[in-house]
Amino acid sequence: MRNNYTYLIITLTFLFSSFMALAQETTLDKGKKYTIEEIKVTGIKNFNEQTVIAYTQLRKGQQILIPGKELSDVINRLWKLNLFSDVSFYIIDVKDGDKVTLELNIKELPTLMDVKIKGIKPRKAEKIIQETDLKKGKKVTESFITTTKNFLINKYQKEGYLNAKANIATYPDSTGNNVNMVVNIDKGERVKVKKILFNGNEQLSDKKLRKKMKNTKRKNPLRFYKKSKYIEEDYEEDLASIIDSYKENGFRDARIIKDSVSVNDDNTININIDLEEGNRYYFGDIKFIGNSVYTDAQLSRVFGIKTGDVYNGVELKKRIQDDSKPDAQDLTNLYQNNGYLFSSINAVETAAKNDTIDFEIRVTEGKPAYFNKITVVGNDRTNDHVIFRELRTKPGNLYSKDAVVRSVRELGQLGFFDPEQISPDFKNVNPNDGTVDIEYGVVERGASQIELQGGYGGGGFIGTLGLSFNNFSIRNIFNKEAYKPLPMGDGQKLALRLQASRLFQTYSFSFSEPWLGGKQPVQFSTSLSHTIQFRFDPRTGNANKDERFLITGLSIGLAKRLSVPDDYFTLSQALSFQHYNLKNYRISFFRNISNGFSNNFAYTIALSRNNTATNPIFPTRGSEFNISAKITPPYSLFDGIDYSALNNERIALESQTPTPATQERLEEIDQQRFKWLEYYKVKFKGNWYTSLVDKLVLKTGAEMGYLGSYNSARGDSPFERFYLGGDGLGNFTLDGRENIALRGYENQSLSDQNGSTIYNKFSLELRYPITLKPSASIYALSFLEAGAGFNNFREYNPFDLKRSAGFGLRIFMPAFGLLGIDFGYGFDSDNFANDQLSPSGWQTHFIIGQQF
């Protein structure tokens, strides 16, 4: 397409040559001022004539110089609209020597009406239209067609289709100045790599060098996770990785002499790489120059490289500054975490003697820097004070990179913002004053959720419906103007939940304030719940509502963030009360009472630590653990009841032929034993996250629990037990049981019908993100799990475990929480299988609102 300015010169030249021929009555004097008598616009199809004249800013009666700047400016202005393919001025009449009639001739660019993409699947064609902006109403130029064609070819070449072709044709539409477009795409076959050949490598094997090429792989039908394809940019990156692998092994002078790509007859390619390895080098003397804040010994400990170590150029760079880890233990972070924002550290080779290289680590410390102005942008719903109380960067504090990284982590953990888009922007960095301003950019995402949860267990389908407001503002609950649609922004959590099946119903309400009083990170929480359990009638297959079991619970808790051992620790305490009420209802572990009640008053204390980063949905590093103890008062020490005699009487009565009198006495005994529950419960759960390669993350987990009693004569608590196996739905419902997920088995099938008093579980899970966008975070996973439930320590064997493996998918949408599906294979039989040698086999677990 002609350059605008070139076209302008051609147009003006044509204008000048046309003046004499088109002047009808009077000779046109060049460089003379003329008065505009009339302006006419020709060639327009979609535009109004008066609109075009108004845009030229020319008017009747205006005096202009012909030729002159005014007409040149008009032509430039019209060209910049990118709406026309030709713009020309003509003199069509001159009267009285200085009155001129102008004709503005415009050729409009055609408008795109319809697009058809051929050669690819329809669903992919939609994406192409979005990526290339081939939308209806687009002005079609030769430049746009060429750009689109080049984009398509480059796109498919990057995917390994080196012979990709694209052809774009346009033809007039029947309506107005419109055109239709046909885009023919011929991807061809993906070009695969048949051979990768190395020449000149003696110290590092072909296999090791090919392994370093993360992107460019040979054809291998057994490798499903990385397809063979050749992409030039990725190939160049792999060549750099090969050199890095030599530097990691001491070969500082290694280089690629030549590389070539040859095409085979079967549409594959061979890659030949000629190498020169050079000699292996070692680190010699290492001196620190310019350091006054830290001693040589302190820097040497952090640096970690010693005289005599094999030269490693990659590790040397990381010890100075590791760009892959914001919280790395390197020299740069050592200075920047202690105020020296303006410091710089460089490693300089000072001598190379034979195979030994001496280094100077030159440090320019600069002056300490301090945080000045701290601002946040992008928080449309969340109030500023909710954000600022989480920030570790305070005005006037000594600069610390760790404080910036930690602030980003804390904002991500809130769950109100997209953790992938939290960006600290350094502004007004002033080395002279030693100050820096920081602006945190956040992107709000939906904090409220509709919880939908489904699964099979407990005699049928269990469904959950809940409303969770995770950024609530209770202080504005009576402020009508704050309802948009609910009062939000103060970081509080309010949840209403209903869980039901044909055999039970559970209602619950909970509220938490993360900063009680607004000055310290002390979380206050409270919850209220009520459950109704109905007896299953096997004759009708329905619930018998005349036989029911009612549970009402209330809890109040406080959790305080600690400062020692570090401020990732939280100490939480809670008081809880549950009232269990039986109405014509008999349960196996509470079998002697059909009409009665039991009370559970307990104190829970827990110590937890969570330093995972940064996305709570998909942590990539760090760990989280929790150890807790739940205890009741030791009633048997002061209630004056002889539980040994009571237990002996119970055993004797149960061995007799049942009579109304004996049954009545058994109910009295159990009512005495369990009127107030007496137990202690200890649990541990830990998860560790390790980033392996690229975005692949390994989650390692371990958990265990024990339910004990103070008085063996009184017996174990009939409630608060562990039920192992399945999807883990329905936690902390019904009789206070805890459902422990172990995929590959039926729900609650790895404990007996009365539950377990001891359990342990171990898991490995590989996770890979498909997308982590605010609208939906999606990741795939594969897992190995093992666990078991036991009734007492005599049975307990930590190595006698039920094993499983499988794969699954998780989707997190802000409005609905976490959705998922798992396919697990149980290698062992469950506790209720008729054949204890047969494996559980494949089980499907559909998860909504539950995370393992």
C-alpha positions in Angstrom: 0.0 0.0 0.0 1.3 3.5 -0.8 2.7 5.5 2.0 0.3 8.3 3.0 2.9 11.0 2.5 4.0 9.6 -0.9 0.3 9.6 -1.9 -0.1 13.2 -0.7 2.8 14.3 -3.0 1.2 12.5 -6.0 -2.2 14.0 -5.2 -0.8 17.5 -5.0 1.2 17.1 -8.2 -2.0 16.0 -9.9 -3.8 18.9 -8.4 -1.3 21.4 -9.8 -1.4 20.0 -13.2 -5.1 20.0 -13.3 -5.7 23.6 -12.3 -5.2 25.1 -15.8 -7.1 22.4 -17.6 -10.1 22.5 -15.2 -10.3 26.3 -14.9 -13.2 27.2 -17.2 -13.1 31.0 -17.3 -10.1 32.5 -15.6 -6.4 31.5 -15.4 -5.5 30.4 -11.9 -2.7 32.3 -10.3 -0.5 30.0 -8.2 0.2 31.1 -4.6 -2.7 33.5 -4.6 -5.4 33.8 -2.0 -8.9 32.7 -3.1 -12.3 33.0 -1.4 -14.3 29.7 -1.3 -17.5 30.1 -3.2 -18.7 26.5 -2.8 -17.5 23.1 -1.7 -18.8 19.9 -3.3 -18.1 16.3 -2.2 -18.1 13.5 -4.7 -17.6 9.7 -4.4 -19.1 9.3 -1.0 -21.4 6.3 -0.4 -21.8 5.9 3.4 -21.1 9.4 4.6 -23.2 12.6 4.6 -21.8 15.4 2.5 -22.3 18.1 5.1 -20.6 15.8 7.7 -17.5 15.5 5.5 -17.4 19.3 4.8 -17.7 20.0 8.5 -14.8 17.7 9.2 -12.6 19.5 6.7 -13.1 22.7 8.7 -13.4 24.6 5.4 -16.3 27.0 5.0 -17.9 29.2 2.4 -16.4 32.7 2.4 -13.1 31.5 3.8 -9.9 32.8 2.2 -7.3 30.1 1.5 -4.0 30.1 -0.3 -4.0 27.8 -3.4 -1.8 25.8 -3.4 -1.2 26.1 0.4 -1.2 24.6 3.9 -5.0 24.6 4.4 -5.7 22.0 1.7 -2.7 19.9 2.7 -3.9 19.8 6.3 -7.4 18.7 5.2 -5.9 15.9 3.1 -3.8 14.8 6.0 -6.7 14.9 8.5 -8.9 12.8 6.2 -6.1 10.3 5.6 -5.7 9.7 9.4 -9.3 8.6 9.7 -8.3 5.3 7.9 -11.6 5.4 6.1 -10.6 6.3 2.6 -8.4 4.9 -0.2 -8.2 8.1 -2.2 -8.6 11.8 -1.3 -8.3 14.6 -4.0 -9.1 18.3 -4.3 -10.1 19.8 -7.7 -10.8 23.4 -8.8 -13.9 23.2 -10.9 -14.7 27.0 -11.2 -13.1 30.4 -10.7 -15.2 33.5 -10.7 -14.3 37.2 -10.6 -10.7 36.2 -10.4 -10.7 35.2 -6.7 -13.8 33.1 -6.0 -13.2 29.4 -6.3 -15.5 26.3 -6.3 -13.7 23.2 -4.8 -14.6 19.6 -5.4 -13.4 17.1 -2.8 -13.4 13.6 -4.4 -13.3 10.7 -1.9 -12.9 7.0 -2.5 -14.2 5.1 0.5 -12.5 2.0 1.8 -14.8 -1.1 1.5 -16.5 -2.3 4.7 -16.2 -6.0 5.7 -19.7 -7.6 5.7 -19.1 -11.4 6.1 -16.1 -13.7 6.7 -15.8 -17.4 6.0 -12.8 -19.3 7.4 -12.0 -22.5 5.5 -9.5 -25.3 6.2 -10.0 -25.4 10.0 -12.7 -26.6 12.4 -15.6 -24.1 13.0 -14.9 -23.7 16.7 -11.3 -22.7 15.9 -12.5 -20.4 13.2 -14.3 -18.3 15.9 -11.1 -17.8 17.7 -9.3 -16.8 14.5 -11.9 -14.2 13.9 -11.3 -12.7 17.4 -7.5 -12.8 17.1 -7.4 -11.1 13.7 -10.3 -8.6 14.4 -12.1 -9.9 11.3 -15.4 -8.4 12.5 -18.3 -7.0 10.6 -17.8 -3.3 9.9 -14.0 -3.5 9.7 -12.5 -1.3 6.9 -10.6 -3.5 4.5 -7.2 -2.3 3.3 -4.4 -4.0 1.5 -2.3 -3.6 4.6 -4.9 -5.2 6.8 -5.2 -8.2 4.4 -1.4 -8.6 4.3 -1.1 -8.3 8.1 -3.8 -10.9 8.6 -2.2 -13.3 6.2 1.2 -13.0 7.9 -0.4 -13.4 11.3 -2.0 -16.7 10.3 1.1 -18.1 8.8 3.2 -17.2 11.8 0.6 -18.6 14.2 0.6 -22.0 12.6 4.4 -22.0 12.1 4.7 -21.5 15.9 2.6 -24.6 16.4 4.9 -26.6 14.3 3.2 -26.3 10.9 6.2 -25.0 9.0 4.5 -25.3 5.6 1.4 -23.4 6.6 -0.2 -21.2 3.9 -3.0 -18.7 4.0 -4.9 -17.1 1.2 -7.4 -14.2 1.5 -9.9 -13.3 -1.2 -12.5 -10.5 -1.2 -15.5 -10.0 -3.4 -18.1 -7.3 -3.5 -21.3 -7.6 -1.5 -24.6 -6.8 -3.0 -25.3 -4.1 -0.5 -23.4 -0.7 -0.7 -19.7 -0.4 -0.4 -19.3 -3.7 1.3 -17.1 -6.8 0.7 -17.2 -10.4 1.8 -14.0 -12.2 2.7 -13.0 -15.8 2.3 -9.9 -17.0 4.3 -8.4 -20.3 3.1 -6.0 -21.8 5.6 -3.8 -24.8 4.7 -1.9 -25.8 7.8 -0.3 -28.8 6.1 1.2 -31.5 8.3 3.0 -30.7 11.5 6.7 -31.0 10.9 8.2 -33.3 13.4 11.8 -33.8 14.4 13.1 -37.2 13.4 16.7 -36.9 14.7 18.7 -34.5 16.8 22.4 -35.1 16.2 25.3 -33.7 18.1 28.9 -33.5 17.0 31.9 -32.7 19.1 30.4 -33.5 22.5 32.6 -35.8 24.6 31.9 -34.6 28.1 28.1 -34.5 28.0 26.2 -37.3 26.3 23.6 -36.9 23.5 20.9 -38.1 25.9 21.7 -35.4 28.4 21.9 -32.6 25.8 18.6 -33.7 24.3 17.0 -33.7 27.7 18.1 -30.0 28.1 16.1 -29.2 25.0 12.7 -28.6 26.7 10.8 -27.5 23.7 12.3 -29.3 20.7 11.8 -33.1 21.0 12.3 -36.1 18.7 9.3 -38.1 17.6 8.3 -40.6 20.3 4.9 -42.3 20.3 5.3 -43.1 24.0 5.7 -39.5 25.0 2.2 -37.9 25.3 3.0 -34.8 27.4 5.3 -33.1 24.9 4.7 -33.3 21.2 7.5 -33.3 18.7 7.5 -30.0 16.8 9.9 -27.4 15.5 9.4 -23.8 16.4 12.3 -21.5 15.6 12.0 -19.3 18.7 11.7 -22.3 21.0 14.6 -24.0 19.2 16.8 -20.9 19.8 15.9 -21.1 23.5 16.9 -24.7 23.5 20.3 -23.9 22.0 20.9 -21.5 24.9 19.9 -24.2 27.3 22.5 -26.5 25.8 25.2 -23.9 26.5 23.8 -23.4 30.0 24.1 -27.1 30.6 27.8 -26.9 29.8 28.3 -23.9 32.0 26.6 -25.8 34.8 29.3 -28.5 34.4 32.3 -26.2 34.3 32.7 -25.7 30.6 32.7 -21.9 30.5 34.0 -21.6 26.9 31.5 -24.1 25.3 29.9 -22.8 22.2 27.8 -24.0 19.2 30.0 -23.7 16.1 27.2 -24.5 13.7 23.6 -25.8 13.6 21.5 -26.8 10.7 18.1 -28.1 9.8 17.6 -30.6 7.0 14.2 -31.7 5.5 13.6 -35.4 5.0 11.4 -37.0 2.4 8.8 -38.0 4.9 8.1 -34.4 5.9 10.3 -34.7 9.1 13.5 -32.8 9.8 16.9 -33.6 11.2 18.7 -31.2 13.4 22.5 -31.2 13.4 24.4 -29.3 16.1 28.2 -29.0 16.1 29.7 -28.2 19.5 33.1 -27.0 20.9 33.2 -27.9 24.5 36.5 -26.4 25.6 38.1 -27.2 29.0 36.5 -27.7 32.4 37.1 -24.8 34.8 37.1 -24.4 38.6 36.4 -21.5 40.9 39.6 -20.0 42.2 39.9 -17.1 44.7 36.7 -15.2 45.4 37.0 -11.7 46.8 34.3 -9.3 47.9 35.0 -5.7 47.0 33.0 -2.6 48.2 31.1 -4.2 51.0 30.8 -2.4 54.3 27.3 -3.4 55.6 28.2 -7.1 55.6 31.5 -8.9 56.3 33.2 -11.1 53.8 32.2 -14.1 55.9 28.5 -13.2 55.9 28.5 -12.7 52.2 30.4 -15.9 51.6 27.8 -17.9 53.6 25.0 -16.6 51.4 27.0 -16.8 48.2 27.6 -20.5 48.9 30.3 -21.0 46.2 33.8 -21.9 47.4 37.3 -22.1 46.0 37.8 -25.4 44.2 34.2 -25.9 43.2 33.5 -26.8 39.6 32.7 -23.7 37.6 29.0 -23.2 37.2 28.1 -20.0 35.3 24.3 -20.6 35.7 24.6 -21.1 39.5 27.0 -18.1 39.8 24.3 -15.9 38.2 21.7 -17.2 40.6 23.8 -16.7 43.6 24.1 -13.0 42.7 20.5 -12.6 41.7 18.0 -15.4 41.0 15.3 -13.9 38.8 13.2 -17.1 38.9 12.5 -16.8 42.6 11.4 -13.4 44.1 12.3 -14.7 47.6 15.5 -16.5 46.7 18.4 -16.6 49.1 20.9 -14.6 47.0 23.2 -11.7 47.5 20.9 -9.1 45.9 18.0 -10.1 48.1 20.3 -10.0 51.2 20.9 -6.3 50.5 17.4 -5.4 49.2 15.7 -7.1 52.2 17.6 -4.8 54.5 17.0 -1.4 52.8 19.6 -1.3 50.1 17.3 -0.8 47.1 19.9 1.0 45.1 22.6 -1.6 45.6 24.2 -3.5 42.7 26.3 -6.6 42.7 28.4 -7.9 39.8 30.8 -10.9 39.5 33.9 -10.0 37.5 36.6 -12.5 36.3 40.0 -11.1 37.4 42.2 -13.9 36.3 42.1 -17.3 34.5 45.1 -19.5 35.3 45.1 -22.8 33.5 41.8 -24.3 34.6 41.1 -21.9 37.5 39.1 -18.6 37.4 39.5 -16.0 40.1 36.5 -13.7 40.8 35.8 -10.4 42.4 32.3 -9.9 43.7 32.0 -6.1 43.3 29.3 -4.5 45.6 28.0 -1.0 45.2 25.8 -0.6 48.3 24.4 2.8 47.9 22.4 4.5 50.6 19.5 2.9 52.5 16.0 3.5 51.0 12.7 4.0 52.8 9.1 3.5 51.7 7.5 6.8 51.1 4.0 6.8 49.6 2.0 3.6 49.4 -1.1 3.5 47.2 -3.5 0.9 45.8 -5.5 1.1 42.6 -8.1 -1.1 41.1 -10.1 -1.9 44.3 -13.6 -1.0 43.2 -15.4 -2.9 46.0 -12.9 -3.7 48.7 -12.3 -0.8 51.1 -8.8 0.6 51.4 -8.4 -0.2 55.1 -8.9 -3.9 54.3 -6.0 -3.8 51.9 -3.6 -1.5 53.8 -3.9 -3.6 57.0 -2.4 -6.6 55.1 0.5 -4.7 53.5 3.9 -5.1 55.0 5.2 -2.0 53.3 4.5 1.0 55.5 5.5 4.6 54.8 8.7 5.5 56.7 9.8 1.8 57.0 13.2 0.7 55.7 12.8 -0.7 52.2 12.6 -4.5 52.0 12.0 -6.5 48.9 10.7 -9.4 51.1 8.1 -7.0 52.5 6.9 -6.3 48.9 6.8 -10.0 48.0 5.0 -10.8 51.2 2.5 -8.0 50.6 1.6 -9.4 47.2 1.2 -12.8 48.9 -1.1 -11.5 51.6 -3.3 -9.7 49.0 -3.6 -12.9 47.0 -4.5 -14.9 50.1 -7.5 -12.6 50.8 -9.4 -14.2 47.9 -10.9 -10.8 46.8 -8.4 -10.2 43.9 -7.0 -12.1 41.0 -3.6 -13.3 42.5 -2.1 -13.6 39.1 -2.6 -9.8 38.4 -1.4 -8.3 41.6 1.4 -6.0 40.6 3.6 -3.7 42.7 4.6 -0.7 40.6 7.7 1.2 41.8 7.2 5.0 41.4 9.3 8.0 42.1 12.4 6.0 42.9 14.7 8.7 44.2 18.3 7.6 44.9 19.3 11.1 46.2 16.5 11.2 48.8 16.6 7.5 49.4 12.9 7.0 49.0 10.5 5.0 46.8 6.8 5.1 46.3 4.9 1.8 45.6 1.5 1.5 43.9 -0.2 -1.9 44.2 -2.4 -2.7 41.2 -5.2 -5.2 41.9 -8.0 -6.6 39.9 -11.2 -7.4 41.8 -12.9 -10.7 41.3 -16.1 -12.1 42.6 -15.8 -12.7 46.3 -19.4 -14.0 46.9 -20.2 -17.5 46.0 -23.2 -19.7 45.3 -22.1 -23.1 46.8 -23.5 -26.1 45.0 -22.2 -29.5 46.2 -23.4 -32.9 45.2 -22.5 -36.5 45.8 -23.8 -39.9 46.8 -23.6 -41.2 50.4 -25.7 -41.7 53.5 -28.4 -43.5 51.7 -28.8 -41.4 48.6 -27.9 -38.1 46.8 -26.5 -35.4 49.1 -27.1 -31.9 47.8 -25.8 -28.6 49.3 -26.9 -25.1 48.5 -25.2 -22.2 50.2 -24.6 -18.5 49.9 -21.2 -17.3 50.9 -20.3 -13.6 51.1 -16.6 -13.5 51.5 -16.1 -9.7 51.5 -19.1 -8.6 53.6 -19.6 -5.4 55.5 -21.8 -5.9 58.5 -21.5 -2.2 59.6 -23.4 -1.2 56.5 -26.2 -3.8 56.9 -28.7 -1.0 57.7 -27.3 1.4 55.1 -29.7 1.1 52.1 -27.2 2.9 49.8 -24.6 0.2 50.5 -26.7 -2.6 48.9 -25.1 -3.2 45.5 -26.6 -5.8 45.7 -25.2 -6.4 49.3 -23.1 -4.3 51.6 -19.5 -5.4 50.7 -15.9 -4.3 51.1 -14.9 -4.9 54.8 -13.4 -8.3 54.4 -15.9 -10.1 56.6 -17.4 -13.5 55.8 -21.0 -14.4 56.1 -22.4 -17.8 55.0 -25.8 -19.5 54.9 -25.9 -23.2 54.1 -28.4 -25.9 53.5 -27.4 -29.5 53.1 -30.1 -32.2 52.5 -30.8 -35.7 51.3 -34.0 -37.8 51.8 -32.6 -38.9 55.2 -31.3 -35.7 56.7 -31.4 -31.9 56.6 -28.7 -29.5 57.9 -29.0 -25.7 58.3 -26.0 -23.6 59.2 -25.0 -19.9 59.6 -21.5 -18.6 60.1 -19.8 -15.2 60.4 -16.2 -14.2 60.8 -14.4 -10.9 61.3 -10.7 -11.2 60.4 -9.6 -8.1 62.3 -11.5 -7.8 65.5 -11.3 -4.2 66.7 -9.6 -3.2 63.4 -6.0 -2.9 64.9 -4.7 -6.5 65.2 -5.1 -9.6 63.0 -7.4 -11.4 65.5 -10.1 -13.3 63.8 -13.5 -13.6 65.5 -15.8 -16.3 64.2 -19.1 -17.8 65.2 -21.4 -20.4 63.8 -24.9 -21.9 64.5 -26.2 -25.1 63.0 -29.1 -27.5 63.2 -29.4 -31.0 61.8 -32.4 -33.4 61.5 -31.6 -37.1 60.8 -34.5 -39.4 59.8 -34.6 -43.2 60.1 -34.5 -45.1 56.8 -37.5 -47.4 56.4 -36.4 -50.4 54.2 -40.0 -51.5 53.6 -40.9 -48.2 51.8 -37.5 -47.0 50.8 -38.2 -43.7 52.3 -37.4 -41.7 55.5 -39.5 -42.4 58.6 -40.0 -38.9 60.0 -41.5 -40.3 63.3 -38.0 -41.6 64.1 -35.5 -38.7 64.1 -32.2 -37.5 65.5 -31.7 -33.8 66.1 -28.4 -32.0 66.5 -28.1 -28.3 67.4 -24.6 -26.7 67.6 -23.0 -23.4 68.5 -19.4 -22.3 68.4 -17.4 -19.2 69.1 -13.7 -18.8 68.2 -10.7 -16.5 68.2 -7.6 -16.8 66.0 -4.6 -14.6 66.4 -1.7 -14.3 64.0 1.6 -14.8 65.9 5.0 -13.1 65.5 7.1 -16.0 66.8 8.5 -18.3 65.5 7.4 -16.2 62.5 4.3 -14.4 61.4 3.0 -17.2 59.3 1.8 -18.9 62.4 -1.7 -18.6 63.8 -3.0 -19.7 67.2 -6.8 -20.4 67.2 -9.1 -21.2 70.1 -12.8 -22.1 70.1 -15.6 -23.1 72.4 -18.3 -25.3 71.0 -21.5 -26.9 72.2 -23.6 -29.6 70.5 -26.9 -31.0 71.8 -27.8 -34.5 70.4 -31.5 -35.4 70.8 -33.0 -38.8 70.0 -36.7 -39.1 69.2 -37.7 -42.8 68.8 -34.3 -43.2 67.1 -31.7 -45.9 67.9 -28.1 -45.9 66.6 -25.6 -48.7 66.8 -23.0 -47.1 68.9 -25.7 -45.5 71.1 -27.9 -48.5 70.9 -29.4 -48.6 74.4 -31.1 -45.2 74.1 -34.0 -44.5 71.7 -35.3 -41.4 73.5 -32.7 -39.3 75.2 -30.0 -36.8 74.7 -26.3 -36.1 74.9 -24.3 -32.9 75.3 -20.9 -32.1 73.8 -19.1 -29.1 75.3 -15.5 -28.8 74.1 -12.6 -26.5 73.9 -10.4 -26.6 70.7 -6.9 -25.2 70.4 -4.9 -25.3 67.1 -1.6 -24.1 65.9 -1.3 -23.6 62.1 1.2 -22.2 59.7 0.6 -21.2 56.1 3.2 -19.7 53.8 1.9 -20.9 50.5 2.2 -18.5 47.6 0.5 -16.8 45.9 -2.7 -18.1 44.6 -4.7 -19.9 47.2 -6.5 -21.9 44.5 -3.2 -23.0 42.9 -0.3 -22.6 45.3 3.1 -23.1 43.6 5.4 -23.2 46.7 5.4 -23.2 50.4 3.5 -25.3 52.9 0.5 -25.4 55.2 0.0 -27.4 58.3 -2.4 -27.6 61.3 -2.2 -29.4 64.5 -5.2 -29.3 66.9 -6.5 -30.7 70.1 -10.2 -30.8 71.0 -11.0 -31.6 74.6 -13.9 -31.8 76.9 -13.9 -31.4 80.7 -13.0 -34.6 82.5 -16.5 -35.1 84.1 -15.6 -38.6 85.4 -13.2 -37.0 87.9 -15.8 -35.0 89.8 -19.3 -36.3 88.9 -19.2 -39.0 91.6 -20.2 -41.9 89.3 -18.5 -45.2 89.6 -18.2 -45.9 85.8 -16.4 -49.3 86.4 -19.4 -50.6 88.3 -21.8 -49.0 85.8 -20.0 -50.7 82.9 -20.0 -54.1 84.6 -23.7 -53.8 85.2 -24.3 -52.9 81.6 -22.3 -55.9 80.4 -24.2 -58.2 82.7 -27.6 -56.8 81.6 -26.7 -57.1 77.9 -25.9 -60.8 78.4 -29.4 -61.5 79.8 -32.6 -62.1 77.9 -34.0 -58.6 77.1 -37.1 -57.5 79.2 -38.7 -54.1 79.5 -37.1 -53.7 82.9 -33.6 -54.5 81.6 -34.0 -52.3 78.6 -35.2 -49.4 80.8 -32.1 -49.9 83.0 -29.7 -50.0 80.0 -31.1 -46.7 78.8 -30.6 -45.2 82.2 -27.0 -46.5 82.2 -26.1 -45.1 78.8 -27.8 -41.8 79.6 -25.5 -41.5 82.6 -22.5 -42.5 80.5 -23.1 -40.1 77.7 -25.2 -37.3 79.1 -22.0 -35.2 78.8 -19.5 -36.5 76.3 -16.0 -36.9 77.6 -13.0 -37.3 75.2 -9.9 -35.7 73.7 -9.2 -35.5 70.0 -5.9 -34.8 68.4 -5.4 -34.1 64.6 -2.5 -33.2 62.3 -2.7 -32.2 58.7 0.1 -30.9 56.4 0.6 -30.1 52.8 3.7 -29.1 51.0 3.9 -27.5 47.5 7.0 -27.8 45.3 7.3 -26.3 41.8 9.0 -28.9 39.6 9.4 -27.8 36.0 7.5 -25.1 34.1 4.1 -24.8 35.9 4.0 -28.4 37.2 3.5 -28.5 40.9 3.8 -31.4 43.3 1.6 -31.4 46.4 2.6 -33.7 49.2 0.2 -34.4 52.0 0.0 -36.2 55.3 -2.7 -36.2 57.9 -3.8 -38.3 60.9 -6.2 -38.2 63.8 -6.9 -39.8 67.2 -10.0 -39.9 69.3 -9.2 -40.9 72.9 -10.9 -41.1 76.3 -9.9 -40.2 79.8 -11.7 -43.1 81.5 -11.6 -46.5 79.8 -14.5 -47.7 81.9 -16.7 -44.9 80.5 -15.7 -45.9 76.9 -15.0 -44.0 73.7 -17.3 -41.2 72.6 -20.0 -42.4 70.2 -19.7 -39.1 68.4 -16.8 -37.1 66.8 -15.4 -40.2 64.9 -13.6 -40.5 61.7 -15.1 -42.0 58.5 -12.6 -42.7 55.8 -13.1 -43.1 52.1 -14.8 -41.5 49.1 -15.2 -37.9 48.1 -15.2 -36.4 51.7 -18.6 -34.7 51.3 -20.6 -33.8 54.3 -17.8 -33.0 56.7 -18.8 -32.0 60.3 -22.4 -32.9 59.8 -24.9 -35.4 61.3 -23.3 -36.8 64.5 -20.2 -34.7 64.5 -18.4 -37.2 62.3 -15.5 -36.1 60.1 -15.5 -37.6 56.6 -12.0 -38.1 55.3 -11.6 -38.2 51.6 -9.7 -41.1 50.0 -10.5 -41.4 46.3 -10.9 -44.8 44.6 -13.3 -46.1 47.3 -16.9 -45.8 48.3 -17.9 -43.1 50.8 -17.1 -44.1 54.4 -16.1 -47.6 53.3 -12.7 -47.7 54.9 -14.0 -47.4 58.5 -16.6 -49.7 60.1 -20.2 -48.6 60.6 -19.4 -46.9 63.9 -16.5 -45.0 62.5 -12.8 -45.0 63.4 -11.0 -43.6 66.4 -7.6 -43.5 64.6 -6.8 -42.8 61.0 -3.9 -41.8 58.8 -3.6 -40.7 55.2 -0.8 -39.9 52.8 -1.0 -38.4 49.3 1.0 -37.2 46.3 -0.7 -35.0 43.7 0.8 -33.6 40.5 -1.0 -30.4 39.3 -0.7 -28.5 36.1 -2.7 -25.3 35.4 -4.6 -25.0 32.1 -5.6 -21.4 32.8 -5.5 -19.2 35.9 -7.7 -16.4 34.6 -10.0 -14.4 36.9 -13.1 -15.8 35.2 -12.1 -19.4 35.7 -9.0 -21.2 37.1 -8.6 -24.7 35.7 -6.0 -27.3 36.5 -5.5 -31.0 35.8 -4.2 -33.4 38.4 -3.0 -37.0 38.9 -2.7 -38.5 42.4 -1.5 -41.4 44.5 -3.2 -41.9 47.9 -3.1 -44.3 50.8 -4.8 -44.4 54.1 -6.7 -46.5 56.7 -9.0 -46.2 59.7 -8.6 -48.2 63.0 -10.6 -48.7 66.1 -7.8 -48.7 68.7 -4.0 -48.8 69.0 -3.9 -52.6 69.1 -5.2 -52.6 65.5 -3.1 -49.6 64.4 -0.5 -50.3 61.7 0.7 -47.2 59.8 1.8 -49.4 56.9 -1.4 -51.3 56.5 -3.0 -48.9 54.1 -5.6 -48.8 51.4 -4.0 -47.5 48.2 -5.4 -45.7 45.2 -4.4 -43.7 42.1 -6.1 -41.7 39.5 -6.6 -38.4 37.8 -9.0 -35.5 37.8 -9.8 -31.9 36.9 -10.6 -28.8 39.0 -12.4 -25.6 37.9 -12.7 -22.6 40.1 -15.2 -20.0 39.2 -15.6 -17.1 41.6 -19.4 -17.3 41.6 -19.6 -21.1 42.3 -16.4 -22.0 44.1 -14.4 -25.1 43.2 -15.9 -27.7 40.8 -14.2 -31.0 40.0 -14.3 -34.6 38.9 -11.9 -37.4 39.9 -11.5 -40.9 38.5 -9.8 -43.1 41.2 -8.8 -46.7 41.1 -8.7 -48.5 44.5 -6.1 -51.2 44.6 -7.5 -52.8 47.7 -10.9 -54.0 49.0 -13.0 -51.8 51.3 -14.2 -52.9 54.7 -17.6 -54.0 53.5 -16.6 -56.0 50.4 -17.6 -59.7 50.3 -14.3 -60.6 48.7 -11.5 -59.1 50.6 -9.0 -60.0 47.9 -10.9 -58.0 45.2 -9.8 -54.4 44.5 -12.3 -51.6 44.9 -11.6 -50.7 41.2 -12.6 -47.5 39.4 -14.7 -45.0 41.3 -15.9 -41.6 40.0 -16.1 -38.7 42.4 -18.0 -35.6 41.4 -16.9 -32.7 43.5 -18.6 -29.3 43.9 -17.4 -26.9 46.5 -14.9 -29.4 48.0 -11.1 -29.2 47.7 -8.7 -32.0 48.6 
